[in-house]
Amino acid sequence: MPTPAPHQFAQNLHECNSRLSAWLNQLMAADCANQPSHGPAHPATPQQMSGLLSELMLAGGWLRSMPDEKVPELERELAEYRSNVKRLRGLMPSIHAALLHERARLEMERGRMGAAAEWARRSQQTF
């Protein structure tokens, strides 16, 4: 990836930060709406995780080709990116817990479906 001018780099990172912040806001809104008093948290959607990962990968590529010259707007965007990554790190335990809860729910549902299928199979043998 060619190294863009510092101002263009800052603009690219600003756009990435905006999208990353929007994804994080969606996750935080879902997390806050599902506090223990409201029931278990819902896991992040595949679209949310894909969006976050895309933005992180894009920013990672840009950061590897960051210009040596750092203008004030670039410093601000780098600080904003760090802030976004810290926010994501803070959300990771609740995302992990929600995914573990969802996996347990699916395992339980699979057990119920297996029991129902076995019952249906035995019922057919009786007739």
Secondary structure as UniProt FT lines:
FT   HELIX           6..33
FT   HELIX           36..38
FT   HELIX           46..64
FT   HELIX           72..126
//
